[in-house]
Amino acid sequence: MSNLEFQSPKGTHDVLPLDHQYHTYIKKAVRHRARQAGFKRIDPPMFEERALFERGIGDHTDVVEKELFTVSKKGADDKDNRDYALRPEFTAGICRAYIEHAMDQLPQPVELYSIGPCFRYDRPQKGRYRQFHQFNFEVIGLSDASLDAQLILMTWKILSDLQIMGRLRLQINNIGTAENRKEYVAALKDYFIGKERNLPELDQKRLETNPLRLLDSKEEDTQILLKRAPTLDQFLSDESKKYHASLLEYLDALDITYEENPLLVRGLDYYNQTVFEYWDKSTGAQNAVGGGGRYDSLIETLGGKSTPGIGFAGGIERIIWHMKESGVEAPNKDQVDVFVAQLGPEAKKKCLVLVNELRELGIHTVGALGEASLKSQMRLADRFQARYALLLGQMEVKEGTIILKDMVAGKQKAMKFEKAIPEIVKLIGEDNLDTYSIKDKLGKYADPGI
Ligand code: AMP
């Protein structure tokens, strides 16, 4: 490997065909649940102005301070003096789009979903990549604990559809309003006066820039000091407490089991009230498969009018890892049904037409249209793991026949050329044909708005 001249960049990977089976299956589950709940798809650009992420997510969050993947503009329009960054997540871009396209004019809440790559220039390690894929939901325009419960239910259902919910535990917390947190942060800073030197260096810095991050610090020294520190729930207003109590009541009504976690804060600045994450039961906070929360001031921070919202993002690579760990196999639809082998110019011409007809009927067909011997073509059919092979040599062309070979049973028989297709269809079964037709009628285009 190491003597290859080029390899995929550090922290990235090729999504190879086997993993695409998982990607496709996960996307289907996401689209299905999203449509059921009235969500519509949005794809914001993969890069945005750097300032959008700095303002929205927060200057002193890990994602912006350490991990933002900035875009070099060498050779681009030199009048453009803005800085750009690849999206580290979807929410900031979608809220920018909500404002830009005046989505406040639409019936609220506006429910949007996205699926695609995100980028964080982090140190790569297991479950942590520089390019990874997320599916993402946003519910914008209303604030009500029942919406939080509905979003959590939808994400719960998707993880159950993918058969990994049994390995996960839903963590939930309420981090109050911005005012609640301001008071708490002041109290936390007070508490640490005189104790700073006992904190690891990184956490000393966090105490300055983003003290809430101390709560989910992985450092043992910090955790020990936190045991006697004031806790966030002591600073929650009655309004926040009531909001949280309603949410838990709704989750109970929906039979969703959760663990209340007073230390869960999530890494990004824009959250308020509800925050939640799905943790691996055995490893806890490390490599969560997804998380989300409410962000009632984000749109205003980005220049829109005050509009509440809540969102969730799931990490596709980590979900695939869990599916594989628990032995969940994504359906393989790439199997080869028929391999067509031929010899001689006449046979080749007939096979070209035959391959096309088989494919049109929804039969996955591979044709060896090269010049190799029949024997080596049959070896190829084996390597493709084809279920059946059709052989057309010079003799068969002359006689108007074709040979059908069952590759599993190893048996073969000759038949009239015209019989080959109906016979194959019978063997595969009408129900298993991979047909695709656009059933939805096309209408006259008129811009329906967003
Ligand atoms: P976050 O909003 O940062 O919690 O990200 C949401 C989800 O995206 C996480 O729970 C992970 O599943 C996934 N994720 C975030 N960062 C990465 C990364 N660097 N590599 C792979 N997956 C990630």
Residues whose N, C-alpha, C, O or C-beta is under 5 A from the ligand:
A	BS01	AMP	R120 G127 R128 Y129 F132 A288 V289 G290 G291 A313 G314 G315 R318
